[in-house]
Amino acid sequence: MHIARITSKGQTTIPVSIRKAANLNAGDTLTFEVKGDYLLVRKINVSNDDYLKGVSETLNEWSSPEDEEAWNAL
């Protein structure tokens, strides 16, 4: 069992051993689903889903380094 804390910004770190076992890499897309008292986290391949690809492309408008810096303090 691995334990991680959630920051005040809602962020957490996935332990290295879990990332390796699930083949998770920087830039991967995850989906979250609540099932009772379980949280399911799954890696998804956006490029295989036309809907997700379209939505993903519209969300990239605020992903510049300048935007990251501006949002970092929130």
GIJO-V819865 format. One record per backbone hydrogen bond with DSSP energy under -0.5 kcal/mol. CO is the residue of the C=O (numbers start at 0). NH is the residue of the N-H. E is the energy in kcal/mol with one decimal. If there is no record, write none. Layout:
BEGIN
co=CO nh=NH e=E
co=CO nh=NH e=E
END
This chain:
BEGIN
co=6 nh=9 e=-2.1
co=10 nh=6 e=-3.3
co=12 nh=14 e=-0.6
co=14 nh=17 e=-0.6
co=14 nh=18 e=-2.4
co=15 nh=19 e=-2.7
co=16 nh=20 e=-2.1
co=17 nh=21 e=-2.3
co=18 nh=23 e=-2.9
co=19 nh=22 e=-0.9
co=24 nh=27 e=-2.3
co=28 nh=43 e=-2.6
co=30 nh=41 e=-2.4
co=32 nh=34 e=-0.5
co=32 nh=39 e=-3.5
co=34 nh=37 e=-2.1
co=37 nh=34 e=-2.6
co=37 nh=39 e=-0.6
co=38 nh=40 e=-0.5
co=39 nh=32 e=-2.0
co=41 nh=30 e=-2.8
co=43 nh=28 e=-0.7
co=43 nh=45 e=-0.9
co=44 nh=47 e=-1.5
co=45 nh=48 e=-1.9
co=47 nh=49 e=-0.5
co=48 nh=52 e=-2.7
co=49 nh=53 e=-2.2
co=50 nh=54 e=-2.4
co=51 nh=55 e=-2.9
co=52 nh=56 e=-2.1
co=53 nh=57 e=-1.3
co=54 nh=58 e=-1.3
co=55 nh=59 e=-0.5
co=56 nh=59 e=-0.6
co=57 nh=60 e=-0.7
co=58 nh=61 e=-0.8
co=59 nh=62 e=-1.5
co=63 nh=67 e=-2.4
co=64 nh=68 e=-2.2
co=65 nh=69 e=-2.3
co=66 nh=70 e=-2.6
co=67 nh=71 e=-1.4
co=68 nh=72 e=-0.6
co=70 nh=73 e=-1.6
END
